Structures are given as C-alpha cells and as structure tokens.
C-alpha cells in the first residue's frame, strides 16, 4: 500500500493514542497466568498484539471482548495446555521472546515461529539463559533463529547479568522465574523499560528491586488481579509530538499517555533540544504513571549528542528523533544504538537511506547517526522497509518537505498503530 503525505503548516487538535504496545503484550501474557479473570481496558488492537492473543489461544487461554475491554480467563501458572499446532508470533519480537519465557516453564512440547522478518532476528540472547534454567530448546543455527522447539520443565532459579539492552530478554527471564523453585536475580545495568516488573508487582508476584540495577524474583509465584488499564503509547505519540513541535504554529493535546521513566527519554531529549512540551494531569494506572501532554509549535530546536544511559529509554523513538534533528540548528549525533540494526528492519540503515532521498544530510554510523540540521527537504517516493516505525517517521518528515511524498509499504503501521495516517491527516493543515 502506498500513502501520499502533503506538507503541513499547522498541527492542532486533541487526540488519544492507541494502547501502549509493550504494556498490552504483557497484560495479555501475564493475565493468562493469573488464577482468575482479569479485565484489560484500553488494549492495543493491532497485528502484533493479535499475534500474542492467537498464541495464547493456542495454549488454551480464552478471551471475551466486551466494548473497549478484553476479559482474559486466567489459567494459572500450570493451567496452559499443549498446543496442537505451531505457535506463530507473526512480526512480533515481543510475542516470541516473552512467550519463550512462559513456554520454558510448561511440562509439554511446543514449537514457536514467526514471519520472514522475525525468523531472521536473534534469539540466542534468550534461549541460552533459559537453557541454563533447565529448559530444552532447539532450533536453527544452534537455537539462534526461529522456528524453535521448546520442552519445558520445573526451572532452576538464575542469577543473570544482562549482556544486551533488551527489555524482552529481561522480561522473558522474569516470566520464566515464575516457574522456578527459588530466588532469581537479574542485573540490568542498561535500565531497560520496566513494564514487566511493574505488572508482576501489581499482580502480586514476589518481585522487588534492590538498588538501581538488581531485580529479585521469588518463585514459584501466584498471580491475581481484576483489572488492568493500558495507557496510551508514548512511542506512538512520539511522531505527533515531533510533528507538533516542528510546525510554525498550532498546539496538540494528547490525553492519557504513559510516562514510565524508562520510556520518557524522547520527552527529555526534545525538551533539551528546545521543544515546548508540558506534562499535565499526572496519575497512575496499575503501577504505571500516566499524564496528558501539551505540545506547542514554533520551537527552535538545537542539535545535541544523544548517547549513554538514555539510549535504552528512547531506542524505539530514534527514527523520529532523526527527523526532529533535521530541522534543528547545528549537528545531532546519536551513538550507542546498535540494537536498532536488529529490529523489524536495520533502522539505522533504513532511516539514512530514505531520508537521503528527501535531501537530508544524514550519515550512518556503526551504532548511530550523524544528522545535519537546517534541512530543506524535497518530496520523494520512500520505502517503509516493512517497518512500522520507519513508515511513521518518514510520514512525519514528509509533513515538512516542499512537495508531496509517497511512502510505499505503508501497511507496516498496522502492527502497532492502525489508523495512524487517518489521524495524522486529520490534524495536519
């Protein structure tokens, strides 16, 4: 599918984002392990979360959709059943990796696969520690790639120091630790997003943080809960925040966005660059901080270096941050983001290639980008590379080109943000 984007002079309105994708996955997975029914309100209904739901259905979990919520009939830790078919995670790395942690504790055989893109993404970062805990996992290239065959057991506790900045790895091990007989400790010096820890605590698991980097989990655990509210996705909001900050006039009000400290790097960097962003009406949903955001246009941004500890807190937003940097004064340098090469596409390569088509001065580094500011963009025909965040970042850039741009493969946005283009077109003038 090809979408045409016209230049905009004004972004204005009041909107809500779809449910946070990371929290939606965890709400489905962890509710399925609860001892009773859990109602999930505000769940993201997109291709990725549908993949999670379909895999759980294959394990015997039942769902009841009523209005704007989904009731998950929890099976308890030991109530899942052996699937009679291959579990397919589609394009969703979160589905595959977190599900591996769950399957590692089951006393039955299962096989997990994904689409062409997901079958190329690295899995050994999870299969190796799960094997250390006692799970039997085998697959292509020495259990590096999907499909993977998993036979679970009563698991051993683990003491593990994170070797890559991946919340998916951490979350898989925490879920597996629910099935262990003893205390597991995970050391996360990267301080990756902590949605799993917060939700496990909310559902009653014996989990606590000791100091800044140490997470301790006591197993086995029992999960209980009645309702989970999913806030709006700040990663989805990022495209609109950048667009609203860059336009000459207008303001945008975004309701009920998750402002988890492990995810607000995008707000911190944009504010440091000079964007006018206000955080209003702070509250909390099931241990997750939530707020409204007011973004005013006309900001004069300045380039800066983005590196170090903040990178894991804005890793998904780097493609759209690159767009913001194009219109800043001076140069912006992004370092320490090599993990972006292992996403749905090689995002460092893809965003460099596509923004250059529009006339951007952008250079690809091994682990980041160098972006020259004060760009003058021309309309171009761009490719999404099958990546939802690349498609949405290019659409944001196209708002500020001199003429229309076309984005091929725009259907990629369906994995996280159905209706993105309709919403964007409704706000841009």
Residue pairs with C-beta under 8 A, 6 or more apart in sequence:
1 408
1 409
1 410
1 411
2 406
2 407
2 408
2 409
2 410
3 395
3 406
3 407
3 410
3 421
4 404
4 405
4 406
5 395
5 398
5 399
5 404
5 405
5 406
5 407
5 424
6 398
6 404
6 428
7 379
7 398
7 399
7 400
7 401
7 402
7 403
7 404
8 243
8 247
8 399
8 400
8 428
8 429
9 247
9 248
9 249
9 429
10 247
10 248
10 249
10 250
10 297
10 428
10 429
11 240
11 243
11 244
11 247
11 250
11 252
11 297
11 399
11 427
11 428
11 429
12 250
12 251
12 252
12 427
12 429
13 252
13 253
13 426
13 427
14 252
14 253
14 254
14 255
15 240
15 252
15 253
15 254
15 255
15 423
15 427
16 232
16 254
16 255
16 256
17 232
17 233
17 234
17 236
17 237
17 254
17 256
17 257
18 44
18 45
18 46
18 232
18 233
18 236
18 416
18 417
18 418
18 419
19 42
19 43
19 44
19 45
19 230
19 231
19 232
19 233
20 44
20 195
20 230
20 231
20 232
20 233
20 234
20 235
20 258
21 44
21 46
21 48
21 49
21 94
21 233
21 235
21 236
21 416
22 94
22 167
22 193
22 195
22 233
22 235
23 195
23 199
23 230
23 231
23 258
23 288
24 40
24 43
24 44
24 49
24 52
24 230
25 48
25 49
25 52
25 92
25 94
25 95
25 98
26 98
26 171
26 195
26 196
26 199
27 38
27 40
27 43
27 72
27 199
27 228
27 230
28 40
28 43
28 49
28 52
28 53
28 56
28 70
28 72
29 52
29 56
29 98
29 99
29 102
29 175
30 175
30 196
30 199
30 200
30 203
30 223
31 38
31 40
31 72
31 74
31 203
31 225
31 228
32 56
32 59
32 61
32 72
32 74
32 75
32 80
33 74
33 75
33 76
33 77
33 102
33 178
33 223
34 72
34 74
34 76
34 203
34 223
34 224
34 225
35 74
35 76
35 222
35 223
35 224
36 74
36 224
36 225
36 226
37 71
37 72
37 73
37 74
37 226
38 71
38 72
38 74
38 225
38 226
38 227
38 228
39 69
39 70
39 71
39 72
39 226
39 227
39 228
40 69
40 70
40 71
40 72
40 227
40 228
40 230
41 68
41 69
41 227
41 228
41 229
41 230
42 68
42 69
42 229
42 230
42 231
42 232
43 49
43 69
43 70
43 230
44 230
44 233
44 416
45 418
46 414
46 415
46 416
46 417
46 418
47 90
47 91
47 92
47 414
47 415
47 416
48 90
48 91
48 92
48 94
48 95
48 415
48 416
49 92
50 90
51 88
51 89
51 90
51 91
51 92
51 95
52 89
52 92
52 94
52 95
52 99
53 63
54 88
55 87
55 88
55 89
55 95
55 99
55 112
56 63
57 63
58 83
58 84
58 85
58 87
59 75
59 80
59 81
59 83
59 87
59 110
60 75
60 79
60 80
60 81
61 72
61 73
61 74
61 75
61 80
62 73
63 70
63 71
63 72
63 73
64 70
64 71
64 73
65 71
74 223
76 222
77 105
77 178
77 179
77 220
77 221
77 222
77 223
80 102
80 106
81 108
82 106
82 108
82 109
82 110
83 110
83 111
86 111
86 112
86 113
86 147
87 99
87 110
87 111
87 112
87 113
88 112
88 113
88 114
88 115
89 95
89 96
89 99
89 112
89 113
89 114
89 118
89 146
90 114
90 115
90 118
90 415
91 114
91 115
91 117
91 118
91 344
91 415
92 114
92 118
92 415
93 118
93 121
93 168
93 343
93 344
94 168
95 114
96 112
96 114
96 118
96 123
96 146
97 123
97 126
97 168
97 169
97 171
97 172
98 168
98 171
98 172
98 175
98 196
99 112
100 112
100 123
100 126
100 127
100 130
100 137
100 148
100 150
100 172
101 126
101 130
101 171
101 172
101 173
101 174
101 175
101 176
102 175
102 176
103 110
103 112
103 135
103 150
103 152
104 130
104 133
104 135
104 137
104 150
104 152
104 155
104 176
104 179
105 135
105 152
105 153
105 154
105 155
105 175
105 176
105 178
105 179
105 180
106 150
106 152
107 152
107 153
108 151
108 152
109 149
109 150
109 151
110 149
110 150
110 151
111 147
111 148
111 149
111 150
112 146
112 147
112 148
112 150
113 119
113 146
113 147
113 148
114 121
114 146
117 344
117 345
117 386
118 146
119 145
119 146
119 147
120 145
121 145
121 146
121 342
121 343
122 144
122 145
122 342
123 139
123 143
123 144
123 145
123 146
123 148
124 142
124 143
124 144
125 163
125 164
125 166
125 169
126 168
126 169
126 172
126 173
127 137
127 139
127 143
127 144
127 148
128 143
129 158
129 160
129 169
129 173
130 137
130 172
130 173
130 176
131 137
131 143
132 156
132 158
132 160
133 155
133 156
133 157
133 158
133 173
133 176
133 180
134 153
134 154
134 155
134 156
135 150
135 151
135 152
135 153
135 155
135 176
136 150
136 151
136 152
136 153
137 143
137 148
137 149
137 150
137 151
138 148
138 149
139 145
139 146
139 147
139 148
139 149
140 146
140 147
152 179
154 179
154 180
154 181
155 176
155 177
155 179
155 180
155 181
155 219
156 180
156 181
156 182
157 177
157 180
157 181
157 182
157 183
157 184
157 219
158 173
158 176
158 177
158 180
158 184
158 185
158 186
159 184
159 185
159 187
160 173
160 184
160 185
160 186
160 187
161 186
161 187
161 189
162 169
162 170
162 186
162 187
162 188
162 189
162 190
162 192
164 190
164 339
165 190
165 192
165 311
165 312
165 315
165 339
166 192
166 339
167 192
167 193
167 194
167 195
167 196
167 262
167 312
170 186
170 188
170 192
170 196
170 215
171 195
171 196
173 184
173 186
174 184
174 186
174 196
174 197
174 200
174 207
174 215
174 217
175 196
177 184
177 217
177 219
178 200
178 205
178 217
178 219
178 220
178 221
178 223
179 219
179 220
180 219
180 220
181 219
181 220
182 218
182 219
183 216
183 217
183 218
183 219
184 216
184 217
184 219
185 214
185 215
185 216
185 217
186 214
186 215
186 217
187 213
187 214
187 215
188 213
188 215
189 213
190 309
190 312
191 212
191 213
191 262
191 309
191 312
191 313
192 262
192 312
193 260
193 262
193 263
193 312
193 313
194 260
194 262
195 260
195 262
195 288
197 207
197 209
197 215
198 260
198 286
198 287
198 288
199 228
199 286
199 287
200 207
200 217
200 221
200 223
201 207
201 208
201 287
202 225
202 228
202 286
202 287
203 223
203 224
203 225
204 221
204 222
204 223
204 224
204 225
205 217
205 221
205 223
206 217
206 218
206 219
206 221
207 215
207 216
207 217
207 218
208 215
208 216
209 215
209 216
210 216
227 286
228 285
228 286
229 285
229 286
230 285
231 256
231 257
231 258
231 285
231 288
231 290
232 254
232 255
232 256
232 257
232 258
232 290
233 257
233 258
233 416
233 417
234 257
234 258
234 259
234 260
234 263
234 264
234 266
234 267
235 263
235 266
235 316
235 317
235 389
235 416
236 392
236 416
236 417
236 420
237 254
237 257
237 293
238 266
238 316
238 317
238 320
238 321
239 320
239 392
239 393
239 395
239 396
239 420
239 424
240 252
240 254
240 295
240 423
240 424
240 427
241 252
241 254
241 266
241 267
241 270
241 275
241 277
241 293
241 295
242 270
242 320
242 321
242 323
242 324
242 396
243 252
243 396
243 399
243 424
243 427
243 428
244 250
244 251
244 252
244 295
244 296
244 297
245 270
245 275
245 276
245 277
245 295
245 296
245 297
245 299
245 301
245 324
246 297
246 299
246 301
246 324
246 327
246 399
246 400
247 297
247 298
247 399
248 297
248 298
249 297
249 298
250 296
250 297
250 429
251 294
251 295
251 296
251 297
252 294
252 295
252 427
253 292
253 293
253 294
253 295
254 292
254 293
254 294
254 295
255 292
256 290
256 291
256 292
257 290
257 291
257 292
257 293
258 288
258 289
258 290
259 267
259 279
259 282
259 289
259 290
259 291
260 288
260 289
261 289
261 313
262 312
262 313
263 313
263 314
264 313
265 310
265 311
265 312
265 313
265 314
265 317
266 314
266 317
266 320
266 321
267 277
267 279
267 293
268 310
268 313
269 304
269 306
269 310
269 314
269 321
270 277
270 301
270 321
270 324
271 277
272 304
273 301
273 302
273 303
273 304
273 324
273 325
273 328
274 299
274 300
274 301
274 302
274 328
275 295
275 299
275 301
275 324
276 295
276 296
276 298
276 299
277 293
277 294
277 295
278 293
278 294
278 295
278 296
279 291
279 292
279 293
280 291
280 292
280 293
280 294
281 291
281 292
282 289
282 290
282 291
283 289
283 290
283 291
284 290
300 329
301 324
301 325
301 327
301 328
301 329
301 373
302 328
302 329
302 330
303 325
303 328
303 329
303 330
303 331
303 332
303 333
303 371
303 373
304 328
304 332
304 333
305 332
305 333
305 334
305 335
306 314
306 318
306 321
306 332
306 333
306 334
306 335
307 333
307 334
307 335
307 336
307 368
308 336
311 335
311 336
311 337
314 321
315 337
315 339
315 340
316 389
318 334
318 337
318 340
318 347
318 351
318 369
319 347
319 350
319 351
319 389
319 390
319 392
319 393
320 389
320 392
320 393
320 396
321 332
321 334
322 332
322 334
322 351
322 355
322 362
322 369
322 371
322 393
323 355
323 393
323 396
323 397
325 332
325 371
325 373
326 355
326 360
326 361
326 362
326 371
326 372
326 373
326 375
326 377
326 397
326 400
327 373
327 374
327 375
327 400
328 373
328 374
329 373
329 374
330 373
331 370
331 371
331 372
331 373
332 369
332 370
332 371
332 373
333 368
333 369
333 370
333 371
334 365
334 368
334 369
334 370
334 371
335 365
335 367
335 368
336 367
336 368
337 348
337 367
337 368
337 369
338 348
338 366
338 367
338 368
340 346
340 347
340 348
341 347
341 348
341 349
343 387
343 389
344 385
344 386
344 387
344 388
344 389
344 412
344 415
345 385
345 386
345 387
345 390
347 387
347 389
347 390
348 364
348 365
348 367
348 368
348 369
349 364
350 385
350 387
350 390
351 362
351 369
351 390
351 393
352 362
352 363
352 364
352 369
354 382
354 383
354 385
354 390
354 394
355 362
355 394
355 397
356 362
357 380
357 381
357 382
358 377
358 378
358 379
358 380
358 382
358 397
358 398
358 401
358 405
359 375
359 376
359 377
359 378
359 380
360 371
360 372
360 375
360 377
360 397
361 371
361 372
361 375
362 369
362 370
362 371
362 372
363 369
363 370
363 371
376 402
377 397
377 398
377 400
377 401
377 402
378 401
378 402
378 403
379 398
379 401
379 402
379 403
379 404
379 405
380 401
380 405
380 406
381 405
381 406
381 408
382 394
382 398
382 405
382 406
382 407
382 408
383 407
383 408
383 409
384 390
384 391
384 394
384 407
384 408
384 409
384 410
384 412
385 409
385 412
386 409
386 412
387 412
388 412
388 413
388 414
388 415
388 416
388 417
389 416
390 412
391 407
391 409
391 410
391 412
391 413
392 413
392 417
392 420
394 405
394 407
395 407
395 410
395 420
395 421
395 424
397 405
398 404
398 405
398 407
399 424
399 428
410 421
413 420
413 421
